[in-house]
Amino acid sequence: MRHPILTALAALLLALGLSGTANAGPFEDADAALAAHRRGDYATALRLWRPLADQGYASAQSILGLMYSAGQGVKQDYGQAVKWSRLAADQGDAIAQRNLGIMYGAGRGVKQDHVQAVKWYRLAADQGNADAQVDLGAMYGNGRGVKQDYGQAVKWFRLAADQGDANAQRNLGIMYANGQGVKQDHVLAMTWYRLAADQKLASAQFNLAVMYDNGRGVPQDHVQAAKWFRLAADQGNARAQSNLGLMYRTGQGVPQDHVQAVKWYRLAADQGLTSAQFFLGAMYLNGQGVPQDSVQAVKWFRLAADQGDTAAQLGLGIMYDNGAGVAQDHVQAHKWFNLAGAGGSENGRNNRDRVAKSMTPAQIAEAQRLVREWQPKLAQ
């Protein structure tokens, strides 16, 4: 999809041409504003757009809304973004309507209101704006501002996907993979994932890799899975990085290489992905791809455990139970085993009961208090 400002500019130039002013000042101002925007001189671009916006050109008003929203050439100001977007949206500008939908959906410059977000997304989507069609499909899929309706979600995703929108193609692939709004069809899911992946959408590359890895909609092929995981991982997709780490650790689709496994786990772990943090901790604990280091193992287990990862909570409990990388502490061990058990880990429950046998009633009460007060932390 084209950049919204460039799309708005095309509409503005058309409006200027139709008004017979294509060779006059407004056209020249628009051309100069575009040149300034392209070279990153947003302050100059904003100064040139504003007179056109003041004259009532909807596309110029839309551009101002986008620039205030992004903080380009001016201090970010969602109130001003809403003001200019609304002026353009009321004139029927699809880009401004979509931007206004975003503002209502996120509560930026206005009180959050998903019903209003749906209203503005729909107005833009009805004009064929693919981004708005994707947004509207997502609102139907999630049941925000409208009753959840997978059939409607599929309808809007398909309209955008047929225009070549990569996000819509990926979303349509998900609907086919899950059988939501359509009959489950992994082959069609693969088709849509591939179209989006070929446009270099990292999330679609990840989904395509998962299909190859699991043999859904295509014969199982770990080499192809590794290829697509790598393409997504190189773009910074944390889940792809973690899965590529797993493939290097196990030697599936790539030669086994624990150093490479650690590399990819670390990249994903640094983004806060709990499964990668747990596996990186395990690599340190076992001395695979890195020198054995129980302190580092505890560090990574704790980061994941604090976010609610059950496997990491179990691992951290074991470290406290054994005094590995941390001072032995049965109260802490009981706490983490208990949390893991509450998350569905039978091993967590069994270890909690085992360690409780060597604890005093006061220690057990303290551990239980810690569990009651525990709250998951958000990834940094």
C-alpha positions as a printed NumPy array, in Angstrom:
array([[  0.   ,   0.   ,   0.   ],
       [  1.13 ,   3.548,  -0.736],
       [  2.076,   5.872,   2.092],
       [ -1.058,   7.747,   3.291],
       [  0.547,  11.165,   2.771],
       [  1.508,  10.315,  -0.812],
       [ -2.001,   9.035,  -1.477],
       [ -3.467,  12.216,  -0.014],
       [ -1.101,  14.285,  -2.132],
       [ -2.293,  12.568,  -5.308],
       [ -5.864,  13.466,  -4.383],
       [ -4.828,  17.028,  -3.611],
       [ -3.077,  17.465,  -6.951],
       [ -6.144,  16.092,  -8.703],
       [ -8.346,  18.553,  -6.828],
       [ -6.072,  21.438,  -7.757],
       [ -6.044,  20.36 , -11.37 ],
       [ -9.825,  20.05 , -11.553],
       [-10.221,  23.496, -10.003],
       [ -8.137,  25.027, -12.769],
       [ -5.315,  26.097, -10.461],
       [ -2.799,  23.467, -11.499],
       [ -0.359,  26.084, -12.775],
       [ -0.92 ,  28.513,  -9.945],
       [  0.434,  28.883,  -6.434],
       [ -1.425,  26.069,  -4.689],
       [ -0.055,  23.453,  -7.082],
       [  3.472,  24.785,  -6.653],
       [  3.053,  24.809,  -2.862],
       [  1.891,  21.204,  -2.894],
       [  4.822,  20.172,  -5.058],
       [  7.282,  21.999,  -2.775],
       [  5.65 ,  20.494,   0.307],
       [  6.057,  17.   ,  -1.123],
       [  9.725,  17.649,  -1.885],
       [ 10.264,  18.909,   1.668],
       [  8.482,  15.904,   3.141],
       [ 10.549,  13.484,   1.082],
       [ 13.813,  14.979,   2.278],
       [ 12.634,  14.892,   5.881],
       [ 12.097,  18.635,   6.233],
       [  8.75 ,  18.218,   7.901],
       [  8.58 ,  21.73 ,   9.347],
       [  8.74 ,  23.242,   5.855],
       [  6.253,  20.704,   4.544],
       [  3.831,  21.536,   7.348],
       [  4.19 ,  25.271,   6.694],
       [  3.326,  24.746,   3.028],
       [  0.442,  22.354,   3.653],
       [ -1.303,  24.598,   6.186],
       [ -2.483,  27.361,   3.782],
       [ -3.965,  24.703,   1.51 ],
       [ -5.708,  23.133,   4.5  ],
       [ -6.996,  26.555,   5.562],
       [ -8.444,  26.972,   2.062],
       [-10.487,  23.838,   2.646],
       [ -8.626,  21.289,   0.56 ],
       [ -9.589,  18.019,   2.238],
       [ -6.43 ,  16.164,   1.254],
       [ -4.256,  18.915,   2.745],
       [ -6.312,  18.785,   5.94 ],
       [ -5.871,  15.028,   5.971],
       [ -2.113,  15.417,   5.597],
       [ -2.013,  17.857,   8.513],
       [ -3.924,  15.364,  10.627],
       [ -1.403,  12.653,   9.816],
       [  1.554,  14.938,  10.556],
       [  0.172,  16.059,  13.908],
       [ -0.548,  12.437,  14.761],
       [  3.016,  11.376,  13.903],
       [  4.698,  14.503,  15.296],
       [  6.241,  15.379,  11.939],
       [  7.399,  18.999,  11.753],
       [  5.463,  19.825,  14.896],
       [  5.107,  18.552,  18.43 ],
       [  2.851,  15.504,  18.442],
       [ -0.656,  16.727,  19.204],
       [ -3.52 ,  14.247,  18.969],
       [ -6.086,  16.994,  19.552],
       [ -4.901,  18.845,  16.45 ],
       [ -4.702,  15.549,  14.589],
       [ -8.364,  14.905,  15.362],
       [ -9.321,  18.46 ,  14.401],
       [ -7.758,  18.327,  10.939],
       [ -8.727,  14.734,  10.302],
       [-12.364,  15.512,  11.155],
       [-12.44 ,  18.508,   8.805],
       [-11.207,  16.319,   5.979],
       [-13.312,  13.319,   6.978],
       [-16.476,  15.422,   6.945],
       [-15.662,  16.214,   3.316],
       [-15.45 ,  12.503,   2.533],
       [-11.68 ,  12.07 ,   2.56 ],
       [-11.133,   8.332,   3.066],
       [ -7.625,   8.636,   4.509],
       [ -8.842,  11.122,   7.114],
       [-11.837,   8.928,   7.912],
       [ -9.564,   5.99 ,   8.529],
       [ -7.194,   8.107,  10.638],
       [-10.136,   9.367,  12.682],
       [-11.154,   5.742,  13.219],
       [ -7.681,   5.011,  14.542],
       [ -7.885,   7.967,  16.927],
       [-11.226,   6.805,  18.329],
       [-10.042,   3.206,  18.565],
       [ -6.928,   4.156,  20.509],
       [ -8.422,   7.045,  22.491],
       [ -5.978,   9.581,  21.065],
       [ -7.227,  13.156,  21.148],
       [-10.727,  11.867,  21.862],
       [-12.336,   9.572,  24.393],
       [-11.888,   5.968,  23.293],
       [-15.009,   4.883,  21.465],
       [-14.99 ,   1.683,  19.404],
       [-18.454,   2.401,  17.982],
       [-17.195,   5.683,  16.547],
       [-14.068,   3.927,  15.314],
       [-16.228,   1.432,  13.41 ],
       [-18.295,   4.283,  11.954],
       [-15.274,   6.028,  10.478],
       [-13.567,   2.835,   9.36 ],
       [-16.749,   1.87 ,   7.521],
       [-17.011,   5.207,   5.74 ],
       [-13.448,   4.848,   4.486],
       [-13.82 ,   1.142,   3.742],
       [-16.938,   1.789,   1.658],
       [-14.772,   4.029,  -0.533],
       [-12.364,   1.151,  -1.104],
       [ -9.647,   2.203,   1.323],
       [ -7.843,  -1.101,   1.897],
       [ -6.301,  -0.089,   5.222],
       [ -9.738,   0.797,   6.565],
       [-11.155,  -2.456,   5.225],
       [ -8.513,  -4.322,   7.22 ],
       [ -9.296,  -2.266,  10.312],
       [-13.028,  -2.853,   9.936],
       [-12.451,  -6.568,   9.457],
       [-10.415,  -6.623,  12.651],
       [-13.199,  -4.861,  14.557],
       [-15.673,  -7.518,  13.407],
       [-13.202, -10.285,  14.198],
       [-12.576,  -8.989,  17.722],
       [-16.116,  -7.794,  18.416],
       [-15.086,  -4.219,  19.149],
       [-17.667,  -1.514,  18.479],
       [-19.783,  -4.106,  16.71 ],
       [-21.088,  -7.589,  17.409],
       [-18.423, -10.194,  16.675],
       [-19.039, -11.58 ,  13.198],
       [-16.352, -13.677,  11.517],
       [-18.296, -13.686,   8.26 ],
       [-18.147,  -9.9  ,   8.098],
       [-14.484,  -9.984,   9.099],
       [-13.756, -12.301,   6.178],
       [-15.748, -10.078,   3.821],
       [-13.704,  -6.988,   4.63 ],
       [-10.378,  -8.804,   4.754],
       [-11.098, -10.284,   1.317],
       [-11.939,  -6.903,  -0.197],
       [ -8.598,  -5.537,   0.989],
       [ -6.718,  -8.74 ,   0.135],
       [ -8.032,  -8.585,  -3.417],
       [ -6.413,  -5.146,  -3.643],
       [ -3.098,  -6.721,  -2.689],
       [ -3.009,  -5.58 ,   0.933],
       [ -0.512,  -7.863,   2.687],
       [ -2.039,  -7.51 ,   6.16 ],
       [ -5.443,  -8.457,   4.796],
       [ -3.967, -11.442,   2.977],
       [ -2.348, -12.63 ,   6.183],
       [ -5.557, -12.108,   8.163],
       [ -7.556, -13.996,   5.55 ],
       [ -5.034, -16.815,   5.835],
       [ -5.63 , -16.914,   9.591],
       [ -9.392, -17.107,   9.048],
       [ -8.98 , -20.077,   6.704],
       [ -6.477, -21.754,   9.024],
       [ -8.852, -21.44 ,  11.993],
       [-12.115, -21.974,  10.115],
       [-13.492, -18.616,  11.258],
       [-16.15 , -17.203,   8.938],
       [-15.154, -19.737,   6.295],
       [-14.756, -23.499,   6.107],
       [-11.344, -24.472,   7.475],
       [ -8.956, -24.915,   4.568],
       [ -5.213, -25.09 ,   5.207],
       [ -4.414, -25.037,   1.487],
       [ -6.195, -21.714,   1.039],
       [ -4.57 , -20.476,   4.252],
       [ -1.194, -21.273,   2.691],
       [ -2.193, -19.439,  -0.489],
       [ -3.   , -16.238,   1.354],
       [ -0.012, -16.491,   3.698],
       [  2.303, -16.899,   0.707],
       [  0.878, -13.865,  -1.093],
       [  1.529, -11.748,   1.999],
       [  4.893, -13.372,   2.711],
       [  6.04 , -12.653,  -0.841],
       [  5.397,  -8.983,  -0.029],
       [  7.88 ,  -9.395,   2.837],
       [  5.294,  -9.151,   5.632],
       [  7.186, -10.716,   8.536],
       [  4.122, -11.991,  10.386],
       [  2.952, -13.784,   7.232],
       [  6.409, -15.257,   6.708],
       [  6.199, -16.58 ,  10.257],
       [  2.756, -18.098,   9.644],
       [  3.939, -19.671,   6.404],
       [  6.902, -21.189,   8.225],
       [  4.609, -22.672,  10.87 ],
       [  2.503, -24.305,   8.15 ],
       [  5.616, -25.892,   6.633],
       [  6.871, -26.915,  10.073],
       [  3.598, -28.655,  10.932],
       [  2.758, -29.93 ,   7.451],
       [ -0.566, -28.126,   7.208],
       [ -1.778, -27.308,   3.707],
       [  1.571, -28.465,   2.358],
       [  3.873, -31.475,   2.875],
       [  5.943, -31.041,   6.036],
       [  9.261, -29.436,   5.128],
       [ 11.566, -28.248,   7.904],
       [ 14.017, -26.729,   5.428],
       [ 11.281, -24.482,   4.018],
       [ 10.136, -23.741,   7.563],
       [ 13.641, -22.622,   8.498],
       [ 13.842, -20.481,   5.341],
       [ 10.67 , -18.561,   6.166],
       [ 11.44 , -18.32 ,   9.872],
       [ 14.797, -16.771,   8.93 ],
       [ 13.221, -14.227,   6.576],
       [ 10.842, -13.128,   9.339],
       [ 13.551, -13.294,  12.011],
       [ 15.824, -11.051,   9.948],
       [ 13.049,  -8.452,  10.06 ],
       [ 12.948,  -8.675,  13.861],
       [  9.931, -10.942,  14.333],
       [ 10.475, -12.297,  17.845],
       [  8.451, -15.482,  17.441],
       [ 10.335, -16.325,  14.26 ],
       [ 13.634, -15.685,  16.027],
       [ 12.643, -18.016,  18.844],
       [ 11.472, -20.744,  16.454],
       [ 14.66 , -20.445,  14.44 ],
       [ 16.573, -20.838,  17.687],
       [ 14.614, -24.022,  18.35 ],
       [ 15.446, -25.373,  14.895],
       [ 19.157, -24.759,  15.468],
       [ 18.931, -26.355,  18.912],
       [ 17.28 , -29.506,  17.577],
       [ 18.877, -29.577,  14.124],
       [ 15.581, -29.529,  12.245],
       [ 15.823, -27.917,   8.803],
       [ 19.3  , -26.614,   9.627],
       [ 22.504, -28.198,  10.948],
       [ 22.393, -28.408,  14.734],
       [ 24.26 , -25.422,  16.144],
       [ 23.793, -24.39 ,  19.767],
       [ 25.701, -21.135,  19.294],
       [ 23.244, -20.099,  16.587],
       [ 20.391, -21.251,  18.8  ],
       [ 21.574, -18.969,  21.579],
       [ 21.95 , -16.076,  19.137],
       [ 18.342, -16.302,  17.954],
       [ 16.914, -17.017,  21.389],
       [ 18.704, -13.934,  22.729],
       [ 17.343, -11.676,  19.99 ],
       [ 13.806, -12.823,  20.786],
       [ 14.385, -12.752,  24.555],
       [ 15.623,  -9.168,  24.366],
       [ 12.236,  -8.282,  22.858],
       [ 10.499,  -9.765,  25.909],
       [  9.26 , -13.035,  24.388],
       [  8.858, -15.28 ,  27.413],
       [  9.346, -18.609,  25.64 ],
       [ 12.672, -17.382,  24.261],
       [ 13.708, -16.111,  27.689],
       [ 12.96 , -19.53 ,  29.152],
       [ 14.881, -21.405,  26.444],
       [ 17.825, -19.009,  26.737],
       [ 17.865, -19.682,  30.469],
       [ 17.854, -23.406,  29.735],
       [ 20.807, -23.002,  27.37 ],
       [ 22.763, -21.269,  30.142],
       [ 21.71 , -23.895,  32.676],
       [ 22.875, -26.74 ,  30.438],
       [ 25.922, -24.974,  29.007],
       [ 24.718, -25.318,  25.425],
       [ 26.13 , -22.711,  23.047],
       [ 27.373, -20.702,  26.036],
       [ 29.484, -21.502,  29.091],
       [ 27.351, -23.038,  31.844],
       [ 26.109, -20.212,  34.061],
       [ 23.371, -20.785,  36.632],
       [ 23.212, -17.092,  37.517],
       [ 22.363, -16.224,  33.922],
       [ 19.87 , -19.079,  33.876],
       [ 18.116, -17.602,  36.905],
       [ 18.118, -14.151,  35.29 ],
       [ 16.321, -15.351,  32.155],
       [ 13.983, -17.689,  34.003],
       [ 12.981, -14.808,  36.265],
       [ 12.257, -12.431,  33.366],
       [  9.911, -14.979,  31.836],
       [  8.454, -16.137,  35.156],
       [  7.631, -12.563,  36.145],
       [  5.482, -12.327,  33.001],
       [  3.595, -15.507,  33.884],
       [  5.44 , -18.122,  31.823],
       [  4.617, -21.438,  33.524],
       [  7.713, -23.323,  32.351],
       [  9.959, -20.505,  33.576],
       [  8.159, -20.407,  36.932],
       [  8.792, -24.117,  37.325],
       [ 12.437, -23.638,  36.331],
       [ 12.907, -20.76 ,  38.745],
       [ 11.349, -22.823,  41.526],
       [ 13.852, -25.603,  40.822],
       [ 16.738, -23.117,  40.973],
       [ 15.579, -21.83 ,  44.378],
       [ 14.958, -25.364,  45.593],
       [ 18.487, -26.452,  44.691],
       [ 20.294, -23.187,  45.429],
       [ 21.586, -23.023,  41.844],
       [ 22.489, -19.521,  40.707],
       [ 20.685, -18.138,  43.733],
       [ 20.68 , -18.74 ,  47.477],
       [ 18.569, -21.749,  48.404],
       [ 15.169, -20.54 ,  49.548],
       [ 12.262, -22.924,  50.056],
       [  9.771, -20.094,  50.503],
       [ 10.641, -18.759,  47.048],
       [ 10.725, -22.275,  45.627],
       [  7.238, -22.974,  47.02 ],
       [  5.972, -19.665,  45.629],
       [  7.189, -20.35 ,  42.094],
       [  6.108, -23.986,  42.13 ],
       [  2.681, -22.855,  43.331],
       [  2.381, -20.257,  40.559],
       [  3.434, -22.828,  37.963],
       [  0.851, -25.236,  39.355],
       [ -1.848, -22.591,  39.162],
       [ -0.854, -22.15 ,  35.521],
       [ -1.573, -25.799,  34.834],
       [  1.794, -27.44 ,  35.525],
       [  1.373, -30.784,  37.267],
       [  5.119, -30.795,  37.967],
       [  4.664, -27.434,  39.64 ],
       [  1.985, -28.787,  41.948],
       [  3.97 , -31.943,  42.722],
       [  7.125, -29.97 ,  43.515],
       [  5.174, -27.52 ,  45.649],
       [  3.789, -30.372,  47.729],
       [  7.216, -31.993,  47.967],
       [  9.045, -28.893,  49.143],
       [  6.256, -28.081,  51.605],
       [  7.171, -31.19 ,  53.579],
       [ 10.451, -29.559,  54.605],
       [  8.899, -26.192,  55.473],
       [  7.39 , -24.832,  58.667],
       [  3.731, -23.693,  58.709],
       [  4.974, -20.105,  58.95 ],
       [  7.134, -20.539,  55.836],
       [  4.245, -22.064,  53.908],
       [  1.988, -19.187,  54.943],
       [  4.613, -16.698,  53.798],
       [  4.961, -18.441,  50.432],
       [  1.194, -18.42 ,  50.001],
       [  1.074, -14.722,  50.836],
       [  3.671, -14.026,  48.171],
       [  1.535, -15.883,  45.64 ],
       [ -1.56 , -13.876,  46.557],
       [  0.343, -10.61 ,  46.139],
       [  2.071, -11.613,  42.914],
       [  1.109,  -9.753,  39.737],
       [  2.533, -10.478,  36.282],
       [  4.855,  -7.833,  34.894],
       [  4.644,  -6.463,  31.386],
       [  7.565,  -7.046,  29.051],
       [  9.968,  -4.126,  28.984]])
